[in-house]
Amino acid sequence: MPTTMSSREFNQDASRAKRAAKSGPVFITDRGQPQHVLLSIEEYQRLVGGRRIVDVLAMPVPETIEFDPPKAVIATRPADFD
């Protein structure tokens, strides 16, 4: 069963949020809009199919990275004090 808490409630009672996450997701709102979801680790692992968080977040590294940014051209002009 999902639980909803405001950011303020979450900041004041994180223990309650963690207890609630054991029985379902906890939606954390900011100005009435859902912004974050707190899940138990078991529920998270079920969602990612048992993969480790490191595997989920890992980004493949290409063999070589070619990056040739354009040179910045900064023009100056005399100050106009009139």
C-alpha positions as CSV (number, residue, x, y, z in Angstrom):
1,M,0.0,0.0,0.0
2,P,1.6,3.3,-1.0
3,T,2.2,6.1,1.5
4,T,2.4,9.8,0.7
5,M,4.4,12.3,2.8
6,S,5.4,15.9,2.2
7,S,9.1,16.8,2.1
8,R,8.7,18.5,5.5
9,E,7.2,15.4,7.0
10,F,9.9,13.2,5.5
11,N,12.6,15.5,6.9
12,Q,11.0,15.5,10.4
13,D,10.4,11.8,10.5
14,A,12.6,9.7,8.2
15,S,12.2,6.7,10.4
16,R,8.4,6.6,9.7
17,A,9.1,6.8,6.0
18,K,11.5,3.9,6.2
19,R,9.0,1.8,8.2
20,A,6.3,2.6,5.6
21,A,8.6,1.6,2.7
22,K,8.7,-1.9,4.1
23,S,5.0,-2.3,3.1
24,G,5.0,-0.3,-0.1
25,P,6.4,2.7,-1.9
26,V,6.5,6.1,-0.1
27,F,5.8,9.1,-2.4
28,I,7.5,12.2,-1.2
29,T,5.9,15.4,-2.4
30,D,7.1,19.0,-2.8
31,R,4.4,21.6,-2.9
32,G,1.8,18.9,-3.4
33,Q,3.6,17.3,-6.4
34,P,5.3,13.9,-6.2
35,Q,9.1,14.4,-6.5
36,H,10.7,11.2,-5.0
37,V,9.8,7.6,-4.2
38,L,11.3,5.7,-1.4
39,L,11.4,1.9,-1.8
40,S,12.7,-1.0,0.3
41,I,15.9,-2.5,-1.1
42,E,14.0,-5.7,-1.8
43,E,11.4,-3.9,-3.9
44,Y,14.1,-2.0,-5.7
45,Q,16.0,-5.2,-6.6
46,R,12.8,-6.7,-7.8
47,L,12.3,-3.7,-10.1
48,V,15.8,-3.8,-11.6
49,G,15.7,-7.6,-12.0
50,G,18.3,-8.5,-9.4
51,R,21.0,-6.4,-10.9
52,R,23.3,-4.4,-8.6
53,I,22.9,-0.6,-8.6
54,V,26.4,-0.3,-9.9
55,D,25.5,-2.4,-12.9
56,V,22.4,-0.3,-13.5
57,L,24.2,3.0,-13.3
58,A,27.4,1.9,-15.2
59,M,27.9,3.6,-18.5
60,P,29.9,1.8,-21.2
61,V,33.2,3.5,-21.9
62,P,34.0,4.0,-25.6
63,E,37.4,3.0,-26.9
64,T,38.3,6.6,-27.7
65,I,36.5,9.8,-27.1
66,E,37.0,12.4,-29.8
67,F,36.1,15.8,-28.7
68,D,37.3,18.9,-30.4
69,P,35.4,21.9,-29.1
70,P,35.4,25.1,-31.1
71,K,37.7,27.9,-29.9
72,A,35.9,30.7,-28.2
73,V,36.2,34.1,-29.9
74,I,35.7,37.0,-27.5
75,A,35.7,40.4,-29.1
76,T,36.4,43.4,-27.0
77,R,35.4,47.0,-27.6
78,P,36.3,50.3,-25.9
79,A,34.1,51.4,-23.1
80,D,31.7,54.2,-23.9
81,F,31.6,56.7,-21.0
82,D,29.4,59.3,-22.7
